[in-house]
Amino acid sequence: MVFSLLRHLRRSRRPPGRVRLADIAESSVLLESCPARAARFAPADARRNGATNPFLDWVSTPVGLTAHVLRDVVYDVDSRVLIKDGDLVAETCYLQPPELLAALRVDRARLIRHAGPGMAVPCSDHWPGNYYHWMMHALPVMAALSDRPEIRRRGRLSWLLPDLLPWQRQTLDLLGADGGGRQVLAAGRQYRLDRVVYCNIVAGAADFALSRLCQSVFPRMAARVPVTRRRGLRLYVDRGGAGNRAIPNEGLLAAALAAEGFCVVRPERMPVAEQIDLFRAAAMVVGPLGAGMTNIGFCRPGTLVYELVPDHHANPCFLAMAMRGHLNYWADLYPTGATGQDHVARWEAGIDVARVLRRVSGLWSCGTRPVLVSDGAA
């Protein structure tokens, strides 16, 4: 290992290249193969009646979800990037700016050895406290690897985790798939890992794919939560002035929907079990693009989902979730006045409340609800 560390450090003096997981892995396991499927919406007249659904021609990403066993790598905590002999592992460079990647090196002053037993498993991306990223990247990795005997027989797993927030601990208790030790990552550090299992789900490989594996964490968690509500609720997921993509007049929209019988919810204020019970009881969910909409994963098949999509960040991740869960999904693109395509920019223009109310009424009315057809995919 001394010679290996010296090799890392010598190569850190040159600009980092790129290597791929398949080329450096000791072994690999295909966890799931996700096909390409087109989303089709009905009725057809919804398209003709001034529809601005940005995803009418959307096709899910075909991808293989994999677990790769690697030896002798360095893990940079802040970027969540793996480094092999001075080169960056391409699939782990998830949404990192080019200038950061160009400057990333093994830094002896920040380097420590992973102290956990067995094989280390990176479980979170560089947004560890984001609800969507945790639910769709971290939990599926832990569930998948805990359940795969061909992985478990290689040795005890050691989950590399952020300093967990209370709600994250609740999700792990509900998932019931721990199956390994936990090591809390120290910000600013790099870890030398003797053996690591890296799953490409943690870097967003399944975000736009029809993954049964990723969908499976939701019913698995829900099975541990007693049913206390009768189905039929209509929910509005209020972002509450959140910094990213804040809507200046969202309070007016929330009040207008409440007057129409909607329950206005702030999921981040609720225990996870309460969120599960609430969304499981929903007949319709309306909300702008945001982490709180991740809870549609707990909705029952057939639930109507209407997403308010900002025109500066038309992200189809919740369409993919709806297709996995057999939900009835519709979206409209709303002008925001933001300049440039930026996932954090606020809505400079307020949302058209009257337009939202008209669309919600039309979707809810008998005979005009959209029906999502996923070509037989889960």
N, C-alpha and C positions, 0 to 999 in steps of 0.2 A: 504493500500500500504506500510506502514511502516513495518508491520510484514512480508510482502512479500520480501521487500528489505533485512531485516535481515536474512530471510531464504536463499536468494541468497548468502549473505556474509558468513553465517555459512558453507554452503556447499562448498564454494570456497576454504576451507582449505584442502579438500580431493581431490585426483586425480579425474579428470572429467570422468564421465561415458558417455554413449550415449543414447539418446532417439530419437524416430522417430516421424516425423510430425503427422502421422495418430494416434499415441497414445496420443498426447498432444493437438490436435486441438479441438477447440470448435465446428467447423464445417468445412466441406471440399466441394469443387466444382470441378468436373471433367471438365476441359476445353476442352480436346481433347484426344481421344484414337488413338494412332499411331500403325499401324500394322507392323509386320516384313515382309519385301519384299527383294527379292534377285535382285541384279543388274545383268542383262544379257547384253552382248555386242555382236555385229555383225559388220562386217562379221567374220565368224569363222576363216578365213585364217589369220586374224590379230593376233590370238593366236599362230599360227604355225610359223609366220615370225619373230622369235626372240623377241616376245613381252615380256616385263617385267612389265606389269601392275600388281601392287601389290594387286588389289582389285577385281580380277576376281571372287572370291568366297565370296565376301562381302555380308552380309545381314544386312539390317537396324535394328535398335534397336526397339523392341516393348515396348512402354511406355505409361503410362497415364500422361498427363500434368495436373497438379492440382494446385488449390489455397487453402491454408489452413488458416483459421482464428484462431489466437492464442491470448492468454491473458498473460500478465505479463511475458515478456521475456526481456533479455538483448542482445543488438546487439553490437558486437565488430567490430568497423569500419575497422580497418586495415586488419583483416582476413575475414570480412563479414560473420562471424559465429554467429548464435543465441545460447544463453545459457538459459536453463530453469532450475531453481532451482539448479544451479551449474553443470548441465549436458549439454553437447554439443548436439545440434540438428544435427543428423547424416547427413541428406541430405544437410545441409548448409556448411559442411566441405569440400568445393570444392577445390581440388588440393592443399590442405595445407599439409606441411610436418608433419610427425608424431610427431617430437620433439616440434613443435610449438603448436600442439593440446594438447599434454601432459602437457604443461605448461600454457595453457590458463585458466584464472580464471576471475571471476568478480572482478574488481579492483575499490575499492571505490574512490580512488584518481582520477580516470579517468572517473567516472560514472556521467552522467547528465541525466536529464529527457527529453524525447522527447517533444518538445514544440509545435509541430504542432497539428492542430485539427483532429478529426476523427481517421481513421485507418492508421497506418504507413505502407508503402510498400517499402521494399528494392528493388532497381531497378538495381544495378550494382554489378558485382563481383569485386574481388580484382585487376583486370587489367582494371580500369575504363577508361583509355585513349586509349585502343586498339580498333580499328575499328571493327574487327570481333566480339569481345566480346560485344561491345555496340550494334551493329546491331542485333545480334542473341540472346542476353540475356536480355538487358534492354528494347529495343523497343517493342519486342513481349509481355513482361509483361505489359507495359503501355497500349498497344493497347488492349490486351485481357481484362484487368480489367476495362478499361474505357468503354468497350462495353458490359459488363455483368451486367444486372440490378439486379441480385440476390446478386452481390457484392456491387454495388453502393447504394442499398437501405439500407445497414447496416450502412452507414455513409460516410462522406466525406473522400476521399483518400488523403493521404499526401505522395508524392513521396520522398523517401530518395535517394538523388542524390549526385554524386561527384561535385566538383567545375567544372562547364561545360566549355569545350573548345568551341571555335566559331563554329567548324563543328558540335559539338553535339547539339548546339542550333539550327543550320540549320535543322538537322534531326527531332527535335521535332516540328519545325514549319511545316515541310513537312508532318509529320505523322498526325498532327491535332488530336491527341488523348490525350491531356494533362489531362483534366477532373479532376484535383485535385491541391492541393497546392504543393509547392516545398520546401524542406528543404535540404540545402547543408550540407553534413556531414563534421565534423571536424576530420582530421586525428589524430590518437592517442587516440580518445575518445571511450567510451562505452555509449550507450543510453539505458535507461530503457523505454521500450515500454509497455503502458497499453494494447493496441490492435494492432495487426499486421496482415497483409495479406502477406503470403509468397508463392510465385509461384516457383515451382521447375525448371522452365525454366531458371531462373536467375543463377542457379548453373549448367547449361549445360545439363539438362536432355534431351533436344531435339537435341543436336548437331549431333547425328547419327541416328536421327529418321526422318520419312517422315511426317513432321508436316505442315499441311495446314495453321495453325495459324501463325507459324514462317514465312512461305513464304508470307503470306498476307501483311506483312508490306512493301514489295518492290513495288508491283503494287499500293498500297495505296499512297506511297510517289511519285511514278512516275506519278500518275494521276495529280499531281499539277505542273508538270514540262512541259513546252511547247516542242514539238518535233521540233528540228531545223536541224537534220542531217538525211540524207537518209541512210537506212540500207545497209550494205555491207562492213563495216570497218573490218580490221583485226588488233587486238590489242595485243601488248606485255606489260604485267604488270611488270614494272621494279621496283625491290626492292631498287635500288639505294644505294647499300652498307649498307643496314640496319644491325644493330648490330646482331640481332637474325638471324641465318641461312644465314649469308652473303656469297655470291658467289664471290670469288676473281676475276674471269674473266667475270663477268656478263656484263660489258661494251662491250666486244667483241661479246657476244651473242646478245645484244640489237642492236649493229651496223649491225650485219649480218642479223638479221630479218628486220631491217629498209631497208636494201638494197633489200630485197624481197618484199617490199611494205607494211610492217607492220607499224602501228603507235605506237611508244614507249611512254607509258604513266606512269606518276608518280601520282596516284590518290590523294595522300595526299597533293599535291600542288594545287588541284582544289577545288572550291566550290562543295558542295554535289550535287547541281542541275546539274552542268556540268558533274560530274561523271555519274549521272543517264542518261543524254542525250547521252553521249558517249557510255556507255555499252549497252544501249537500241538499238543503231544503229549497234552493232557488229554482224558480221557473224561468226567470230572466235576469241577466246580469248586464248592466250598462257601465261603461267606464272608459276613461282615456288610457292610452298606452302607459303602463306603469307596473311596478312590481306587484302591487296589490291584486292585479288581474291574474296573477299566477294561481290564485285560489280557484279559478275555473277548473283546475285539475280535479277538484273535489266534487264538481257538479255531476249530477246524474245524466246519463245519455238522454238526448233530446232537449236539454236546457237551451234556451235561446240566449245567445251572447251577442251584444252589440258594442263594438269597439269604436271609439272616437280617435281617429288616427291623425296625428299632426303631419302637415305636409312637408315639414323639414326632417321627419324621421319616420318614414313608412316601413315599419319593422313587422314582418309577418310571423313573429314567434308565437303569438297567441292564436293565430289561425292554425299553426301546426299543432298546438295543444288541443284546440277544439276538434281537429280531425282525429287525434289520438283518442279522445274521449267520446267521440260520436255526438258532439254538440252541434246545435244549429247556430251557425256563425254568420254575422254580417258586419261589415265595416264601411265607414265613409271617411273620406279624406277631408280634413278641415283646414282652411288657411290659417296660419299662425302669425304671419308677418315677420317670422324669423329670417335672418339672412344666412344663407349657407346651410348645408346638411350637417347638423350637429345634434347628437343625441341628448345633450344636456341643455340646449338653448331653451329659454322660456318662450311661451306664446306671447309675442308682443301685442297681437290683437286678441281681444277676448273672443270666446267661442260664441257662435250664433245659437243662443238658447232656444229661440223659436224653431229653428231648423231641427235641432235635436229632438224637441218635443214632437214635432210632426213625424219624424222618422220613427221614433219610439212608438207612437200611436199606430202608425202604419204597420210596423213589424208585429206588434202585439195583436192587432185586429185579426180576427179569424180569416184564414184563407190567404193571408199575405205574409206569413212568416217565412223566412228563407230556410231552405233545407239544404244542408251540406251533404254532398255525396263524395265519398272518399274512395270510390272504385274498389271497395272490398277490403281496404287496408284497415288495420287496427288504429 
